[in-house]
């Protein structure tokens, strides 16, 4: 990853162009709504202009003197479908006089990456450590050679529940008969 290479990518890669755009929230959220959510491969220019016009109206609503997005929808679409690294591909479907738009593959990748940023579930370190300690306790208990200690632990576990646990009772009875089992080990 050299500086010159990254500079060229920034100028020529539509995914990086999207991520570096001044209006990233507008572009990414609109493209996500127009293409990703409905799983649309391509959208006609008139439909995309209508959707963008509605979206811009909502975003411009409540603005003071200066509108945050003053341009017409067609201008935004034309701007993002031209140049060295377009976000959209403008084309004419076979047998149609009206242009359509679709996302470039690199724009799809950038949108996918942005979507993945919010998906991760938080698993706290404390809960992971608790799982590790619980598993170690189970392994230690299941391999306990002293039958008396094992029976005492099984009876303690059964007493901690509202009704005696069938599994603990079964293991306790097996241990009293002299059989050590590893049934309590997690899979």
N, C-alpha and C positions, 0 to 999 in steps of 0.2 A: 504494500500500500504506500505508494509514493505520492508526494504532493502533486506533481504534474498530472499523474494518472487520475487522482481524485478530482482535480480541478476540471479535467476533460469530462469525467463522468457527470459532474455537477452540471455542466453545460449541455451534455448530449444525452443524458439518460432521463427519460420522462418520469420515472419513479422518483428520482432524486429531485427533479424539477418540481414535482408535486410537493415533496417534503420541504423544499426550500422556498416554496411560494409564499408571498406576503399574505395571501388569503387562503392559507392552508385549511383552516376550519370550514370556510365556505366551500371550497373545491372538494375536499374529501367528504364532507357530510352530504353535499348534493350528489356527487357521483355515486356514493354509497346508496343513497335513496333511489336514484334513478336506474342504476344498473344492478347493484349487488342484492339488495333486498328483494326486488321482484325477479331476480335471476334472469334479467333481460340481456340477451346477447347483443342486440342492437335496438336503437330507438330512433324513430323518425325525427327529423329536424323540427317539425312543427310541434310534435308532442314534447320533445326535450325543451324547446323554447317555452312552451306553456308551463311545464313543470318548474323550470328555472325562474320564470316570471313570478309564479306563485310563491316560490321559496324566497326570492329577493324581496317581494312585498312584505312577507312576514318579518324578514330580517331588518328591513328598512323602517318598519312600523315603529313608531315611538321615537324616531331619531329627531334630534333638534333641528337646527338649520341645515346642516350638511348631512346628506345621505351617506351611509357607509359604503353602499354599492350603487353608485349613480348610473352606471352604464345599462344599456338595454341587454336583454338576455342573449340576443343573437351576437352581439359584440363579444361577450364573454365566451360563447361557444366557438366563434370563429378564431378568437385569440388562442384558445387552448387546443385547437385542431391544426394550427399552423406552426411553422418553425422547424428547427432542427430536432427538437424533442417534444413532439405533441403528446398531450395527455389523452386526447380523443382522436380517433380515425374517422374522417369524414369520407363517405363513399356513396355511390348511387347504386342501390340494389337493382338487380336485373329486372327490366321491364318497368322501372319507376323513374319519374322525373324529379321526385323529391329526394333530397339527400337524407342519409341516415348517419348516425354516429354509433361507434362502439368504443369500448375502452382498449387502449393498447395493452399488451401483455405486461409491460413493466408498470403501468399504472395499476393494473389489477394486483400485482405483487405488492406495491406500496400500500394499497388499500387493505389488503389482507394483513400486512404487517401492522398497520395502524390498528386494525380490529383486534389483533392478538394482544395488544398492549393492555387492554382492559379485562381480559378473560381470566387471568391467573387468579386462582383461589389462594388466599393466604393460609398457610399452615404455620402456626407459630412454633418457634424453637422449643418452647416449653412442652407443647403437646407432643412433638416428635420425641423429645427426651423421655417423656412419660411412657410412650409406646415402647421405646427401647428398654426401659427399666421393667415394665410389665412383662415383656417377652423374656428378659433375663430371669425374672422371678419364676415364670412358668417353666423355663428350661431347668433351673435349679431344683424346683419342686419335683418335676417329672423324673429327674435322675437321682433323687434322694434315696440312698441305699437303706437308711434307717426306717424300718416300717412304722415304728411308734411315732416318729416325727411326721411321717407322711400322713398317718391316720389322724393325728392331731390337727394338721393343716386342713385336711379334707373336712373334718368335723367343724372347725372354725369357719370355713367357707360356707358350709351348709347352715350354720347357726346365724350367719350374717344375712341370710336371705329370709324372706317372710315364711316360706315353706322350704323344708330341706330339699336341696337340689338332688335330682335323680342321678345326675352324673357323678356328683361327689359321693353319694351313698354307694353307688355301684363301684367306684374306685376304692372307697374305704373298705368295702366288703372284700374286694379282690386283694387288697393289700393285707387284710387280716388273714386271708387264706394263704398268704405267702407269694402272691403274684405281683410283681412290679410291672406296671404298664405305662406306656408313654401316651395314653389317650389325651392327656391334658395339654400336650404340646401343640402349639398352633401349627396349622398347615403351612 
